Amino acid sequence: MKKLVFTFLLLVLAPMGSAHAGIATFDDLTLAPESYWSGADDGVNYYGMGTATWFTSGDNSFYNYQAINYDSWEGFAYSNTTDSITPGMDNQYSAITGGGVNGSANYGVAFTMNMWSAQKAQTNNGALSGETSQIVDGFYITNTTYAVQSMLQGDAYAKVFGGENGTDADWFKLTIHGLDNNYEETGNSVDFYLADYRFEDSSLDYIIDEWTWVDLSGLGAVSGLRFEMSSSDGGDGRTMKTPAYFAMDDFTTHSVPVPASFCLLGTGLVGFAGFKRKKIES
């Protein structure tokens, strides 16, 4: 099995107080209709190769890296595009749901193409410290249109999930690891399958196509999260052929009175807490 580790960075700046809840709905961010934000040119410059910036929704601040030389980005973006049909990278900012949770317009989109840029950004953790450790209640997750259509139809890089006869045991997974205040793994993690074709009865195979709550409260108080994405459709150990995207909405935390910083570092698989399996027919 080949696996690519992704590193997203998210800083959460919630004030002290155990009763305080921070919810990133992304609807407090201004967008024109059918548009998105995926980075700025005026962020911290990394050796002339890219810029790192942050955007804030609710009490949560999200990391974004724009790779200038490659006309690309990674980390977190936000969007209100509604195209749930068109395949390909040109439609990389659309959630398969065509909108946010409960009919809201905006939602977050996460992507990474490699590890190096976010690893550089990780060195800024000390300068971007928050006030408390956090309990992450969870968030809603779904696939992007780009990833869904790639798994259903295949593309220039990725295979059709299930293979020609529909029996290949394919899967697409996100894992979320809790981090302590030294940004070391706590040993607690949650796994979430964005697609799973490993069932003996292929009628149970599914690709997530609706907003699904992921319960992360079992991670306890954390100073960060690391997200790891992986797929059965692997490459040479440094690449993953399934498009490495997911959509996020209503990311919810509440603070605990323990001084620490909180940042989200992506290398993770999000877990199974309370989601419905839903198969998409090709």
N, C-alpha and C positions, 0 to 999 in steps of 0.2 A: 504494500500500500504506500503510495506517495502522498506527502502532505506538505502544504505550504503554510508557514506561520505568518499571520498578518499582525501588524502593530498599528492600531489606532490609538490616538491620545485624546482623552476628554478630561477636562478639569471641572470639578463641581465646586462652586463657591457658595455653600449654604451657611447661614448664620447659626450660632449656637442655639440650643434648645431642642429637647427631645420631641416636642410636639410639632416642630416645624417640618412641613413637607415641601419639597421642591419638585415641581412637575414641568418638564420640558415638553410643551405641546407643539412648538415651532410656529404656532399661529400668532405669536407676538413678533414675528419677523416679517418685514414688508417685502412682498414680491408682486410683480405684475402678473396678470393671469397667464397660465401656461408657461411659467418660467422657473428658474432655479438660480441658486448661488452656489458656486463650487470653488471659491477661493478669491483672494485679492492680491494685487501686485505690490502692496505697501507693507507687507509683513516683515518679520525677521528674515534677513537674507542669509542663506546657508551657502557660503563660498561661491556665490554667483550662479548656483544651480537651481535654486528654488526659494520660495518664501513660505514662512509659517505664520498663520494667523489664527484667531479664535473668534467664534461667534457665540452669543449667549441667548439662551431661551429659558425663561423662568429663572431659577437660581443656578443653572447648569451652563458651563462654558465648554464648547466643543472645538477640538483641534482640527485644523485643515492645513494641508501642505500642497502647494502648487509647484509642480516640476516645470519650470520655465522652459528648459531646453527640450522637453519632450511633449509640450503642449498637453499636459495631463495633470491629474490631481490625485490625492488620496486622503484618507481620514474621513471627515464628515462634511456633508453638504446639506442643503435643505431645498425643498422643491414643492411645487403644486401642479406639476404636469400630470395629465390624466390618461395618457395613452397606454392602455392595457393590452394592446394588440401587436403593435409594430415590433418586429424583432431587430436585434442588432445594437451596436454600441451607440448609434446616434440617438437611441432612446434609453440611455443608461440612467436617467434621473427619474423614471416613472415607476411607482409602486404598482404591482399587479392589481391592486384593489382600485386603482384609478383615483385615489384620494386618501385622506387621512382617516384616523379612527372616528367612528360615529359621524361620518360625513364632513369632517373638518377639511379645510383646504390644504394646509401645509403638513409636511412630515419630513423626517430626516432620512438621508441616504448615506450609507457607509460603503467605502471601497478602499482596497489597497492593491497596488501592483507589485510591490516588493517590500523589503524590510528596512533598507538603509536610511531613508529620509526620516521616518518616524523614530528610528533609533537615535538620530541626531537630535531630534526634538526632545527626546527623553532627558537629555542633559539639562534641560531648562526646568525640571521639576522643582528644584529648590527655590527658584525665583517665582514660581507660580503656585505657591502654597495656599491652601484654604484654611479654614478656621476649625473644622471638626472632622472626625471620622464620620462615615455615612452608613446607614442601613439603606441598601438599594432594594426598594420594594419590588421593582421589576419594570418592564416596559412591554409595549406591543411591538410585535415583529411580523413582517411578511416578506415575501420575495419581491424582487424587482421584475419588471416585464422582461428586461434583457436576460436575466438568469432563467426565468421560466421558459421563455421561448427557445433559449439555447438547450435546455434540458429536454424539451418536447421535440424539437426539430433538429438539434445539432447545429453546428455552424462550422466556419473554416477551421476552428481549433478544437471544438468540443464534440463529444459523441451524443447521440440520442440516448437518454436514460432508458434502461431496460434492454437496449440493443435491438437488433433486427426482429427478434422473436418475442421481445418483452420480458425475458426471463433473467437478464443480467442483474446481479445484485448491487445496483448502483445506490449511492447516497450522497447527500450534500449537507454538511453539518457545521454548526457554529458552537464553540465551547467558550464559556465565560469562567475565568479563574479569579478568585478573590486575592487581593494583594494587601500585605501589611504596610506599616508606615515606612518600611525600608524598601518597599516595592518588590518584596519577595513573595512568592505564592504562599498562601495560608494553608493550602492543601484542600480547600473547598472549591468545588466547581460545579457548573450546571451545563448539561448538554442539550442542544436543541437541533433536531433534524429538519432542515428546510425542505428536504425531499428524502424519501426512503422507499427503495424498491427491493428490499431484502426479504420480503415475505414469501413463504412458499405458495400462498394463494395470491397471485398477482393482482386480484381485484382489490386487495388491501393497499397496494402501492399508492403513494401520494406525493404530490408537490404542494406545499403550502400556498394558498392563494387568497387567504383572508387574514385580517388582523388577529393575532393570537397572543394572548398574555403569557409572558415568561416570568415566573415567580423567582426572584433572586434573594428573597428575605433570608433563606437558609444559609447564605454566605456570611451572615453576621455583619458586624461593623468592620468596614474595610476602608483602606486609604486609596484603593484603586481597583480596577478590574483589567484583566488582560483577555482579549478576544482572540480566538484561534479559529480560522476557517479551514476546512478540509473537504476533500471530495474523493470518491472512488475513481474519478476521471483525472488521474494525476499525470504529471509530466516527468521531468528529470530530477525531481527532488527540490527544485527551486521554483517551479511553476505549477499552477493548477489550471486545468483547461476549463472547468466550469467557471463562468464569470463570478468574480469574488465580490459580490454586492449583497446587501440586504437593506431593507427599509425599517425605520424605527419611528415610533410615536409614543407620546405620554410617558417618557422616561421619568420615573418617580423615585425620589429619595427622601429620607428624613434624617436629621442630624442627631448625633449623640454627643454628650459633653466630654469628649476625649480629644485633646488637641492633636491635630494631624492634618496632612493635606490629602486631598482626594483627587485622583486623576484616573481616567480610564485608558488603559493601554491595551490595544487590541491584539490578542492572539487567541481568540477563544471560540469555543463551541458553546452556544447557548443551549440550555437544557429543556427537559420535557414537561416542566410544571404546568399543568392545566391547559393543554392545547388539544385541539380537535384534528384528527387526521382527515385530510380531504384529498381525494384523488382528482386530478385534472385529466380529463379525457383528451387525448391528442386527436 
